[in-house]
Amino acid sequence: MESAIALDDVDRVLIGLLQKDARASYQELAGATRLSASTARRRVERLVQSGAIKLVAVPSWSRIGLRLTAFIAISVDLHRLRAVGSELSKMSEIVFIAVVTGAYDLIAEAVLPTNEDFVRFVTQQIAPIEGIRDIQTFMIPEFIKSFEQYQFPVKPNPLYLRGGDGNYAYPEEEFIPAGARGLLDAGNGE
């Protein structure tokens, strides 16, 4: 697993600003962070070179004719896991694929123009792949929050902060809403 890149508050603000407008000028970034334009440029370049961020164009699927989005959960013969994943990753309809735990082994996101195209894609391109045991599809009629809407937090959530000893810095009781404490206690037989 890759090691995490240490970010300070200014890095976090820069990431948030770039998420809102990846084409923001270094002068605009400087004005929002009280840095000079050259310092803003160096910091953004460091974030890119370190792999902390990627500046890419993200298509608006429906605006370019790909109106159907679906998740596809796939069970495979485990000795074929990487081969099946690799084969799926080469398909232009697949925009995301990952190994997962649970009832399925792979999860993919696909975009296509129509329902009919999706049926043909699943039955004629995915199902015949050697090693696939089961396929479950989830058509997405509406996103409540898509990854493009995610905003990187300026401050990390204290719920996940750890002390120097590796233990959580704050006890979980501090984060449980008062109304939920009774439910948790009842679940523990108290």
N, C-alpha and C positions, 0 to 999 in steps of 0.2 A: 504494500500500500504506500502511496506517495505521502511524503511528510507535508504537513500543513504549512502554508506560507504565513508568516507573522504579519498581521495587518494592524496599523495604528488607526486612530480616528479619522485622520485625513484620507488615508487609503479607502476607508469605508465610505466616506462622503464622496470621493471621486468615483467609486464604483456605482454608487446610487445615482449620481449625476449622469454618468455614461449610460446607465440603464434607461434613464428617461430620454436621453438624446445622445446616441453614440457619435453623432456628427458635431457635437458641441466643440467650439474652438478652444484652444488652450487658454486664450484670453478670457472666455466665458467661465471655464473651469477655475481659472485663477481668481476671478472676481467672486465666485461662490465659496472659495476656500481660503481667501486671503493669502494666497501664494503668488509668486511671480509667475508669469506665463511660462518661462523657461523651467521653473521648478515643477509646475503642473505637468509640462511635457515630459520631463525626466521621470516623474513619478508614474505617469500613465505608461510610459515605455517600460519601466521596471515591472509594473503589474502585468503587462502583456508578455514580456520576455520570461518572467518567472512562471508563467502559466496560470496566474491567479485569475486572469480574465482573457476572453477572446472577443475580438470585435468582428462580428459577422453580420451579414444580411439575413434576416429571418423572413421567409415568404409568408404572406397572408394567404393561407391555403384557399379559402373560399373565393378570394378576389382573383385568383388565377385559375379558377375552374375546378379545384379539388374540394368539392363541397361535403364529402363524406369523410369523417375521421372515425377510426375505430381502434380499440385495443384488441390484441389477439393474444390469448394465453395458450401456451403450447406445452404439452407433456411430451418428452422424448425418451428414447432409450439412452440412458446416461452415457454410455460409451460413445454416443453420437452427438452429445450436447454441443461441443464446439463446432463440429462440422455443420450441424443444422443451423446454429447461430450464424456461422460464416456465410452459408448459402442464403439465408434470409437477409443478411446485411447488404448483400449485393443487389437486392431488388430495389428499384427506384421508388416503388410505392411505400417501402418501409422507411420511416423517418427516425425511428428509435427502436433499439432492441437491447434487452438486458437479461442476464441470468438472474433468476429470482428463487426465493425459498417458498415453501408451502405446497399447495396442491399442484402447481405447475412449475415447469423448469425455466421457461423463457416467457418474456412478455414483450410484445412489439406494438408499435403504433404505426398505423397505415393511413394514407390519404389517397382517395380516389374520387373521380367525378360523381359517380352515382351508386345507388344500392346494387344495381345489376352488375356494374363493374366490380364491386366488392365481392359479390357471390362468385363471379368468374375467377377473380384473383385467388380467393381462398380455396376453391375447389380444383382449379386447374394449375395453380402455381405452388401453393403451399402444401396442400394435402398430399400430393405425390412424393414429397421429399422423404427419402429413406431415413427411418429412425423416428418419425413423428408418430406418436401413439394416440394423442387426443388434441383437439383444438376447441377452444371456447372463444367466441367473439363477443365484443361489447361495443355496439355502435354508440357514438356520442352525439346526441341531438343538440346539446348545448354545453359549453364550458362555463362554469361558475367562476373559475380562476384558471387562467392558462399560464404557462411558464413565462410568457412575455410580461405578464402582470406582476410577477414576483419582484419585490423590492428588497434588496439586500439591506439588512438592518444596520443603522449607523452605530448602534451599541449592541453587543452580543446579549442574548437573553440570559439573565443571571441564573435561570434554572439549570443551565448546562455548564456553568463555571466550575472549575476544579481548583482546589488548593494545591500547594506544592507537594503534598503527600499523595495526590492523585484522587482523593476523595472529593465528592461534591462540596462546594464551598457553603451552600445553604441547604438546610434540611428541607425535604420535600413538603413538610407541613406548612411552610411559609407560602407555598404556591397553591395549596388546595383551597378553593373557595369555601367559605364558611358553610354554605348550604350543602356542600358535597361531603363534608366530614362525617356526618351521620351515616350516609350511604356506605362510605368506606369502612367505618367501624362495624356496621351491620354485616358487611361481607366478610369480616375477620372474626365473626362470632362474638363480638364484644357487646 
